[in-house]
Each structure stands twice: as C-alpha cells, then as structure tokens.
Amino acid sequence: MGKTKLTPEEMSEKLDVIIASHKGEGQKAIMSTLQEAQGVYGYLPLPVQKKVAFALGVSVAEVYGVVSFYSFFTLKPKGDTVFNVCLGTACYVKGSQLLLEKIEENIGVSTGEVTTDGKFSISACRCVGACGLAPVILVNDDVYGRLTPDEIPGIIAKYKEA
C-alpha cells in the first residue's frame, strides 16, 4: 500500500508534462490540469497554481478561484490516509459529528490537520451523496455507512495496520 514518494524535481517534471498535454484546451485546461497536478502533489500549493496559470496564460486569481471554489481541491497537504466525515444534513442528524469527534480522539489531531508522521489526516465535507447510508465516512476511497462511534476504533485500526 506504500506509495512511492517523488522528489520535488520529479513532481515538477510531471507537472510540465501535464501542462503540455492540456495546452490549447481553453478553459477546460484549467480544471483538468489542476486535477492532475493535485494527483501528483497531493494538494495545490501556490507555486503550483502560479506555474499552471503562467503556462496556460490565465491569471493566478482565476486559477485560485477554481481551486478555492471546488471542494475536491485542497490548499493544504493531506495524510496518506484521509478520514473524511460527511456533515451533510442526513448524516449530521444521524450523528456524524460524534463520529468526527471519535476519529479526532483516536488519531490525535483535529479536523483539517495531519499527523506529524504524515500518515493520517481528518477532513469534513457537506455531502458525499450517500444519504441512505447515513452517517457516512470516507477513508480514502472506501465508504463506511450506518456507523456508530463505537465502530470507529476498529476502522482506524485497519488503516494503521496497512
């Protein structure tokens, strides 16, 4: 499960290739380039946003506007394993706030933070579109529904062992 970490130089080279592959696509290029860049870096720091803007011939403000508008883009690094708790209405009413608190307690960081070893981070979102399974958490791409706070330590343990 361990991802190979790229050097900053390798990430920059990958970004150059991504940008080159989207040149000439107009407005569509911004979104596509940012999505792929985040796949390389794990987030979209300002230097990456500036490089994308310059290369695509748009303003940094326009790129930042896209990054800050869409919730799937992030300006801060995340852990290798991300616990994302849905706080949408259905999940919240069924106790997702208690799930979030239990995750924070068990991982040792607050929402929006990353553990010092970079292995785990916690985030919250407004809806994951699985209201019938409320309350829901996502752990990377894995969906867990109809949870109680008592189930959280077992879920976390699976990812600590991986």
N, CA, C and O of each residue as an XYZ file, in Angstrom:
648
protein
N       0.813     -1.198      0.000
C       0.000      0.000      0.000
C       0.857      1.263      0.000
O       0.341      2.355     -0.241
N       2.134      1.134      0.262
C       3.016      2.285      0.339
C       3.217      2.940     -1.011
O       3.616      2.289     -1.977
N       2.940      4.232     -1.074
C       3.142      4.987     -2.295
C       4.601      5.402     -2.390
O       5.245      5.702     -1.384
N       5.113      5.415     -3.617
C       6.459      5.888     -3.836
C       6.428      7.416     -3.822
O       5.661      8.037     -4.558
N       7.255      8.004     -2.992
C       7.321      9.459     -2.902
C       8.222      9.980     -4.010
O       9.328      9.480     -4.213
N       7.740     10.983     -4.718
C       8.533     11.611     -5.770
C       9.352     12.746     -5.185
O       8.958     13.369     -4.199
N      10.479     13.004     -5.792
C      11.276     14.156     -5.387
C      10.603     15.413     -5.934
O       9.800     15.319     -6.862
N      10.914     16.587     -5.380
C      10.346     17.829     -5.921
C      10.658     18.002     -7.419
O       9.825     18.506     -8.171
N      11.831     17.593     -7.837
C      12.204     17.706     -9.249
C      11.322     16.802    -10.118
O      10.874     17.204    -11.192
N      11.082     15.582     -9.641
C      10.227     14.659    -10.390
C       8.793     15.176    -10.470
O       8.138     15.056    -11.506
N       8.311     15.753     -9.365
C       6.960     16.316     -9.384
C       6.876     17.458    -10.385
O       5.901     17.556    -11.130
N       7.881     18.318    -10.410
C       7.900     19.446    -11.335
C       7.919     18.960    -12.786
O       7.241     19.524    -13.646
N       8.692     17.920    -13.047
C       8.747     17.356    -14.400
C       7.389     16.790    -14.799
O       6.940     16.981    -15.930
N       6.738     16.097    -13.874
C       5.402     15.552    -14.151
C       4.415     16.684    -14.436
O       3.579     16.576    -15.334
N       4.518     17.775    -13.661
C       3.633     18.912    -13.880
C       3.851     19.509    -15.265
O       2.890     19.889    -15.933
N       5.093     19.594    -15.696
C       5.389     20.101    -17.042
C       4.702     19.254    -18.110
O       4.137     19.787    -19.065
N       4.753     17.939    -17.944
C       4.118     17.027    -18.897
C       2.592     17.220    -18.879
O       1.946     17.245    -19.927
N       2.036     17.352    -17.682
C       0.582     17.551    -17.541
C       0.168     18.836    -18.249
O      -0.788     18.843    -19.024
N       0.882     19.909    -17.986
C       0.550     21.206    -18.598
C       0.631     21.102    -20.120
O      -0.261     21.565    -20.831
N       1.693     20.499    -20.603
C       1.870     20.367    -22.058
C       0.722     19.576    -22.692
O       0.301     19.871    -23.811
N       0.222     18.575    -21.973
C      -0.851     17.743    -22.528
C      -2.188     18.471    -22.594
O      -3.096     18.025    -23.296
N      -2.325     19.581    -21.875
C      -3.600     20.311    -21.852
C      -3.558     21.656    -22.569
O      -4.567     22.359    -22.624
N      -2.424     22.014    -23.107
C      -2.323     23.292    -23.841
C      -3.299     23.275    -25.004
O      -3.470     22.256    -25.673
N      -3.926     24.395    -25.232
C      -4.842     24.524    -26.355
C      -6.252     24.057    -26.067
O      -7.090     24.050    -26.968
N      -6.538     23.666    -24.834
C      -7.890     23.201    -24.478
C      -8.766     24.324    -23.941
O      -9.926     24.087    -23.606
N      -8.243     25.527    -23.853
C      -9.029     26.658    -23.354
C      -9.341     26.527    -21.869
O      -8.518     26.046    -21.090
N     -10.535     26.960    -21.489
C     -10.950     26.957    -20.080
C     -10.936     25.565    -19.465
O     -10.650     25.404    -18.279
N     -11.247     24.564    -20.277
C     -11.258     23.175    -19.799
C      -9.879     22.778    -19.253
O      -9.778     21.938    -18.359
N      -8.840     23.378    -19.789
C      -7.474     23.031    -19.392
C      -7.208     23.342    -17.923
O      -6.455     22.620    -17.270
N      -7.803     24.389    -17.398
C      -7.548     24.771    -16.004
C      -7.964     23.648    -15.065
O      -7.168     23.191    -14.245
N      -9.189     23.210    -15.183
C      -9.719     22.179    -14.294
C      -8.945     20.868    -14.458
O      -8.533     20.268    -13.466
N      -8.751     20.431    -15.674
C      -8.044     19.168    -15.921
C      -6.616     19.216    -15.394
O      -6.146     18.278    -14.752
N      -5.934     20.323    -15.676
C      -4.545     20.458    -15.237
C      -4.458     20.460    -13.721
O      -3.577     19.815    -13.153
N      -5.360     21.177    -13.056
C      -5.344     21.227    -11.594
C      -5.642     19.864    -10.977
O      -5.024     19.487     -9.982
N      -6.580     19.126    -11.559
C      -6.903     17.802    -11.033
C      -5.685     16.883    -11.120
O      -5.373     16.170    -10.167
N      -5.010     16.902    -12.246
C      -3.841     16.041    -12.410
C      -2.675     16.517    -11.547
O      -1.923     15.704    -11.009
N      -2.530     17.827    -11.416
C      -1.454     18.376    -10.572
C      -1.668     17.961     -9.122
O      -0.715     17.599     -8.431
N      -2.913     18.012     -8.659
C      -3.189     17.589     -7.286
C      -2.896     16.101     -7.118
O      -2.481     15.673     -6.041
N      -3.103     15.317     -8.159
C      -2.756     13.905     -8.109
C      -1.265     13.682     -7.910
O      -0.857     12.699     -7.291
N      -0.456     14.586     -8.431
C       0.996     14.484     -8.295
C       1.459     15.005     -6.939
O       2.239     14.346     -6.251
N       0.980     16.185     -6.555
C       1.462     16.856     -5.339
C       0.679     16.477     -4.086
O       1.190     16.585     -2.971
N      -0.564     16.030     -4.273
C      -1.414     15.721     -3.124
C      -2.216     16.923     -2.662
O      -3.164     16.779     -1.889
N      -1.847     18.100     -3.124
C      -2.549     19.350     -2.843
C      -2.062     20.364     -3.864
O      -1.244     20.034     -4.723
N      -2.559     21.605     -3.780
C      -2.194     22.614     -4.776
C      -1.576     23.843     -4.109
O      -2.258     24.842     -3.877
N      -0.276     23.761     -3.802
C       0.391     24.919     -3.189
C       0.454     26.087     -4.187
O       0.333     25.886     -5.395
N       0.642     27.286     -3.678
C       0.659     28.488     -4.511
C       1.670     28.411     -5.661
O       1.329     28.809     -6.774
N       2.903     27.918     -5.446
C       3.829     27.839     -6.582
C       3.298     26.986     -7.743
O       3.560     27.294     -8.906
N       2.566     25.932     -7.436
C       1.975     25.092     -8.480
C       0.873     25.872     -9.191
O       0.776     25.836    -10.418
N       0.051     26.571     -8.428
C      -1.010     27.377     -9.032
C      -0.430     28.440     -9.963
O      -0.952     28.673    -11.053
N       0.648     29.079     -9.526
C       1.297     30.110    -10.353
C       1.850     29.511    -11.642
O       1.700     30.093    -12.716
N       2.485     28.355    -11.536
C       3.064     27.705    -12.717
C       1.965     27.339    -13.719
O       2.122     27.538    -14.923
N       0.862     26.808    -13.213
C      -0.264     26.443    -14.073
C      -0.837     27.693    -14.741
O      -1.088     27.699    -15.946
N      -1.042     28.740    -13.959
C      -1.597     29.980    -14.508
C      -0.709     30.539    -15.617
O      -1.189     30.857    -16.705
N       0.568     30.656    -15.339
C       1.505     31.213    -16.313
C       1.523     30.373    -17.587
O       1.462     30.908    -18.694
N       1.608     29.052    -17.421
C       1.703     28.158    -18.571
C       0.439     28.157    -19.424
O       0.509     28.002    -20.643
N      -0.714     28.330    -18.784
C      -1.979     28.303    -19.524
C      -2.431     29.693    -19.961
O      -3.445     29.841    -20.642
N      -1.662     30.716    -19.560
C      -1.986     32.078    -19.988
C      -3.207     32.666    -19.311
O      -3.940     33.451    -19.913
N      -3.427     32.291    -18.063
C      -4.534     32.857    -17.292
C      -3.958     33.477    -16.015
O      -2.789     33.273    -15.689
N      -4.781     34.224    -15.308
C      -4.297     34.870    -14.084
C      -4.243     33.873    -12.928
O      -4.972     32.882    -12.901
N      -3.366     34.165    -11.985
C      -3.286     33.352    -10.768
C      -4.619     33.445    -10.031
O      -5.063     32.467     -9.429
N      -5.256     34.609    -10.073
C      -6.552     34.786     -9.409
C      -7.601     33.838     -9.994
O      -8.431     33.296     -9.264
N      -7.560     33.642    -11.303
C      -8.516     32.737    -11.933
C      -8.266     31.292    -11.489
O      -9.207     30.558    -11.187
N      -7.010     30.897    -11.453
C      -6.661     29.546    -11.005
C      -7.055     29.374     -9.537
O      -7.662     28.368     -9.171
N      -6.712     30.350     -8.701
C      -7.060     30.274     -7.282
C      -8.585     30.225     -7.105
O      -9.086     29.527     -6.224
N      -9.308     30.956     -7.932
C     -10.769     30.937     -7.867
C     -11.324     29.542     -8.086
O     -12.265     29.134     -7.405
N     -10.750     28.804     -9.031
C     -11.178     27.430     -9.294
C     -10.815     26.539     -8.104
O     -11.639     25.759     -7.626
N      -9.570     26.665     -7.632
C      -9.094     25.832     -6.522
C      -9.926     26.053     -5.264
O     -10.274     25.098     -4.569
N     -10.242     27.301     -4.975
C     -10.966     27.600     -3.733
C     -12.471     27.343     -3.853
O     -13.152     27.209     -2.836
N     -12.997     27.274     -5.071
C     -14.426     27.047     -5.256
C     -14.799     25.577     -5.114
O     -15.787     25.248     -4.458
N     -14.023     24.702     -5.719
C     -14.364     23.283     -5.734
C     -13.785     22.570     -4.512
O     -12.592     22.667     -4.221
N     -14.660     21.851     -3.804
C     -14.254     21.226     -2.537
C     -13.252     20.087     -2.706
O     -12.572     19.724     -1.746
N     -13.148     19.520     -3.898
C     -12.212     18.408     -4.059
C     -10.775     18.887     -4.240
O      -9.846     18.079     -4.212
N     -10.583     20.192     -4.424
C      -9.223     20.730     -4.448
C      -8.834     21.123     -3.035
O      -9.678     21.553     -2.248
N      -7.569     20.979     -2.717
C      -7.112     21.347     -1.386
C      -5.839     22.172     -1.461
O      -4.979     21.941     -2.311
N      -5.737     23.128     -0.568
C      -4.575     24.013     -0.488
C      -3.565     23.532      0.542
O      -2.462     24.069      0.640
N      -3.947     22.522      1.306
C      -3.073     22.016      2.367
C      -2.781     20.543      2.122
O      -3.631     19.813      1.613
N      -1.571     20.101      2.487
C      -1.276     18.678      2.319
C      -2.175     17.814      3.202
O      -2.620     18.235      4.270
N      -2.426     16.611      2.732
C      -3.230     15.658      3.498
C      -2.373     14.437      3.802
O      -1.320     14.230      3.198
N      -2.839     13.646      4.736
C      -2.126     12.428      5.095
C      -2.271     11.369      4.021
O      -3.085     11.504      3.107
N      -1.479     10.316      4.135
C      -1.590      9.198      3.195
C      -2.975      8.573      3.281
O      -3.522      8.118      2.277
N      -3.537      8.554      4.481
C      -4.902      8.075      4.698
C      -5.734      9.245      5.190
O      -5.406      9.868      6.200
N      -6.817      9.545      4.473
C      -7.670     10.678      4.815
C      -9.020     10.167      5.309
O      -9.720      9.440      4.605
N      -9.368     10.558      6.522
C     -10.681     10.262      7.087
C     -11.553     11.471      6.812
O     -11.315     12.550      7.355
N     -12.570     11.293      5.963
C     -13.441     12.395      5.570
C     -14.849     12.101      6.083
O     -15.475     11.123      5.672
N     -15.336     12.942      6.972
C     -16.637     12.724      7.604
C     -17.681     13.612      6.941
O     -17.483     14.819      6.802
N     -18.779     13.013      6.537
C     -19.873     13.775      5.942
C     -20.662     14.476      7.056
O     -21.127     13.840      8.002
N     -20.798     15.777      6.921
C     -21.596     16.550      7.874
C     -22.841     17.134      7.207
O     -23.420     18.107      7.690
N     -23.244     16.523      6.086
C     -24.484     16.930      5.437
C     -25.660     16.680      6.371
O     -25.521     16.007      7.392
N     -26.791     17.214      6.023
C     -27.960     17.170      6.906
C     -28.313     15.756      7.366
O     -28.455     15.521      8.566
N     -28.454     14.819      6.441
C     -28.854     13.452      6.818
C     -27.827     12.815      7.758
O     -28.189     12.190      8.755
N     -26.557     12.981      7.432
C     -25.504     12.384      8.266
C     -25.415     13.077      9.620
O     -25.250     12.426     10.652
N     -25.525     14.404      9.608
C     -25.416     15.157     10.853
C     -26.530     14.771     11.820
O     -26.291     14.567     13.011
N     -27.748     14.673     11.295
C     -28.900     14.314     12.126
C     -28.730     12.916     12.715
O     -29.224     12.635     13.807
N     -28.037     12.050     11.998
C     -27.839     10.678     12.473
C     -26.529     10.491     13.233
O     -26.140      9.356     13.511
N     -25.835     11.592     13.576
C     -24.712     11.502     14.493
C     -23.307     11.585     13.923
O     -22.360     11.135     14.568
N     -23.147     12.142     12.742
C     -21.806     12.193     12.160
C     -20.837     13.066     12.958
O     -19.628     12.836     12.923
N     -21.353     14.057     13.670
C     -20.470     14.885     14.499
C     -19.799     14.036     15.585
O     -18.637     14.260     15.923
N     -20.523     13.077     16.119
C     -19.948     12.170     17.120
C     -18.874     11.272     16.499
O     -17.880     10.946     17.148
N     -19.080     10.875     15.236
C     -18.073     10.082     14.526
C     -16.802     10.909     14.347
O     -15.692     10.421     14.559
N     -16.984     12.162     13.955
C     -15.842     13.056     13.753
C     -15.041     13.221     15.041
O     -13.812     13.150     15.030
N     -15.739     13.439     16.137
C     -15.064     13.600     17.430
C     -14.309     12.327     17.824
O     -13.213     12.403     18.379
N     -14.887     11.168     17.539
C     -14.243      9.892     17.874
C     -12.989      9.684     17.018
O     -11.982      9.173     17.507
N     -13.050     10.076     15.746
C     -11.873      9.967     14.872
C     -10.771     10.892     15.380
O      -9.615     10.479     15.479
N     -11.114     12.124     15.699
C     -10.124     13.073     16.225
C      -9.462     12.525     17.488
O      -8.243     12.597     17.647
N     -10.274     11.986     18.368
C      -9.773     11.419     19.630
C      -8.806     10.260     19.379
O      -7.769     10.159     20.036
N      -9.147      9.385     18.428
C      -8.333      8.194     18.159
C      -7.091      8.477     17.323
O      -6.082      7.786     17.464
N      -7.150      9.465     16.472
C      -5.986      9.765     15.615
C      -5.077     10.784     16.301
O      -3.866     10.783     16.081
N      -5.654     11.649     17.128
C      -4.828     12.603     17.866
C      -4.614     13.937     17.184
O      -3.742     14.704     17.593
N      -5.398     14.235     16.139
C      -5.353     15.552     15.506
C      -6.779     16.033     15.278
O      -7.726     15.247     15.307
N      -6.916     17.326     15.054
C      -8.226     17.915     14.794
C      -8.540     17.910     13.303
O      -7.661     17.673     12.474
N      -9.775     18.169     12.978
C     -10.200     18.274     11.590
C      -9.366     19.338     10.885
O      -9.160     20.435     11.404
N      -8.891     18.990      9.691
C      -8.059     19.901      8.917
C      -6.574     19.742      9.179
O      -5.756     20.411      8.547
N      -6.214     18.859     10.108
C      -4.806     18.669     10.454
C      -4.297     17.315      9.953
O      -5.067     16.421      9.600
N      -2.959     17.204      9.939
C      -2.265     15.984      9.524
C      -1.402     15.523     10.693
O      -0.806     16.348     11.385
N      -1.333     14.227     10.915
C      -0.460     13.709     11.973
C       0.993     14.056     11.631
O       1.336     14.233     10.462
N       1.831     14.149     12.650
C       3.216     14.563     12.438
C       3.971     13.613     11.511
O       4.912     14.034     10.838
N       3.576     12.341     11.465
C       4.249     11.392     10.569
C       3.675     11.416      9.152
O       4.171     10.713      8.272
N       2.628     12.226      8.925
C       2.038     12.358      7.598
C       1.160     11.200      7.169
O       0.742     11.128      6.013
N       0.876     10.294      8.094
C       0.092      9.110      7.726
C      -1.412      9.368      7.671
O      -2.111      8.799      6.833
N      -1.912     10.230      8.568
C      -3.362     10.416      8.668
C      -3.749     11.887      8.685
O      -3.024     12.735      9.205
N      -4.901     12.166      8.108
C      -5.495     13.493      8.235
C      -7.006     13.323      8.316
O      -7.567     12.298      7.928
N      -7.636     14.363      8.832
C      -9.091     14.340      9.010
C      -9.673     15.550      8.313
O      -9.164     16.664      8.436
N     -10.752     15.314      7.575
C     -11.463     16.427      6.963
C     -12.960     16.166      7.089
O     -13.393     15.069      7.443
N     -13.720     17.183      6.796
C     -15.178     17.077      6.839
C     -15.725     17.687      5.561
O     -15.131     18.607      4.999
N     -16.850     17.176      5.107
C     -17.474     17.723      3.906
C     -18.972     17.850      4.143
O     -19.492     17.391      5.160
N     -19.641     18.464      3.216
C     -21.073     18.719      3.394
C     -21.979     17.611      2.875
O     -23.091     17.456      3.380
N     -21.546     16.836      1.888
C     -22.363     15.714      1.430
C     -21.539     14.840      0.501
O     -20.850     15.341     -0.387
N     -21.612     13.535      0.709
C     -20.924     12.603     -0.178
C     -21.909     11.881     -1.096
O     -21.508     11.047     -1.908
N     -23.196     12.202     -0.966
C     -24.197     11.613     -1.843
C     -24.597     10.198     -1.464
O     -25.066      9.437     -2.311
N     -24.419      9.844     -0.221
C     -24.797      8.508      0.242
C     -25.737      8.644      1.438
O     -25.568      7.970      2.454
N     -26.711      9.507      1.307
C     -27.604      9.842      2.418
C     -28.350      8.631      2.974
O     -28.669      8.593      4.162
N     -28.626      7.654      2.133
C     -29.310      6.441      2.584
C     -28.464      5.598      3.529
O     -28.983      4.713      4.209
N     -27.160      5.872      3.572
C     -26.254      5.137      4.454
C     -25.861      5.946      5.687
O     -24.977      5.534      6.439
N     -26.495      7.071      5.898
C     -26.112      7.998      6.963
C     -26.071      7.332      8.330
O     -26.909      6.487      8.646
N     -25.081      7.725      9.144
C     -23.974      8.636      8.876
C     -22.822      7.931      8.156
O     -22.566      6.747      8.375
N     -22.133      8.686      7.294
C     -21.126      8.128      6.399
C     -19.766      8.772      6.630
O     -19.668      9.970      6.897
N     -18.713      7.953      6.523
C     -17.355      8.483      6.442
C     -16.693      7.845      5.228
O     -17.034      6.732      4.828
N     -15.756      8.558      4.660
C     -14.909      8.034      3.596
C     -13.513      7.919      4.164
O     -13.026      8.838      4.822
N     -12.870      6.797      3.914
C     -11.467      6.647      4.267
C     -10.782      6.403      2.931
O     -10.872      5.317      2.358
N     -10.094      7.434      2.445
C      -9.600      7.456      1.074
C     -10.793      7.184      0.160
O     -11.710      8.005      0.115
N     -10.820      6.077     -0.563
C     -11.946      5.787     -1.460
C     -12.934      4.782     -0.881
O     -13.882      4.389     -1.560
N     -12.727      4.363      0.362
C     -13.613      3.390      0.992
C     -14.751      4.107      1.717
O     -14.524      5.059      2.462
N     -15.971      3.638      1.487
C     -17.163      4.235      2.098
C     -17.631      3.351      3.250
O     -17.752      2.134      3.108
N     -17.890      3.981      4.392
C     -18.430      3.290      5.558
C     -19.719      3.988      5.953
O     -19.730      5.195      6.192
N     -20.800      3.231      6.022
C     -22.084      3.827      6.344
C     -22.765      3.173      7.524
O     -22.377      2.103      7.993
N     -23.813      3.871      7.994
C     -24.607      3.415      9.147
C     -23.716      3.107     10.344
O     -23.841      2.063     10.984
N     -22.815      4.042     10.627
C     -21.823      3.844     11.680
C     -22.257      4.359     13.036
O     -23.122      5.227     13.154
N     -21.634      3.800     14.047
C     -21.756      4.330     15.404
C     -20.340      4.689     15.852
O     -19.370      4.160     15.309
N     -20.210      5.572     16.825
C     -18.875      5.930     17.318
C     -18.064      4.732     17.790
O     -16.837      4.748     17.692
N     -18.718      3.697     18.297
C     -18.008      2.509     18.786
C     -17.286      1.746     17.672
O     -16.353      0.994     17.952
N     -17.699      1.926     16.423
C     -17.075      1.221     15.301
C     -15.808      1.921     14.792
O     -15.008      1.321     14.073
N     -15.635      3.174     15.163
C     -14.523      3.983     14.640
C     -13.144      3.404     14.985
O     -12.304      3.313     14.090
N     -12.866      3.008     16.240
C     -11.526      2.474     16.533
C     -11.149      1.266     15.669
O      -9.991      1.136     15.272
N     -12.089      0.400     15.378
C     -11.821     -0.769     14.542
C     -11.489     -0.386     13.104
O     -10.619     -0.986     12.473
N     -12.195      0.623     12.598
C     -11.922      1.101     11.234
C     -10.532      1.728     11.184
O      -9.763      1.464     10.259
N     -10.215      2.541     12.157
C      -8.897      3.190     12.200
C      -7.796      2.138     12.287
O      -6.762      2.265     11.631
N      -8.011      1.106     13.090
C      -7.004      0.047     13.275
C      -6.663     -0.621     11.943
O      -5.507     -0.979     11.716
N      -7.649     -0.796     11.060
C      -7.400     -1.402      9.747
C      -6.368     -0.605      8.964
O      -5.519     -1.175      8.279
N      -6.448      0.713      9.069
C      -5.552      1.569      8.288
C      -4.200      1.765      8.973
O      -3.203      2.063      8.316
N      -4.171      1.597     10.283
C      -2.878      1.670     10.991
C      -2.045      0.436     10.669
O      -0.818      0.510     10.610
N      -2.706     -0.695     10.460
C      -2.017     -1.951     10.169
C      -1.528     -2.007      8.730
O      -0.547     -2.692      8.441
N      -2.191     -1.300      7.824
C      -1.876     -1.377      6.388
C      -0.524     -0.769      6.054
O      -0.122     -0.760      4.891
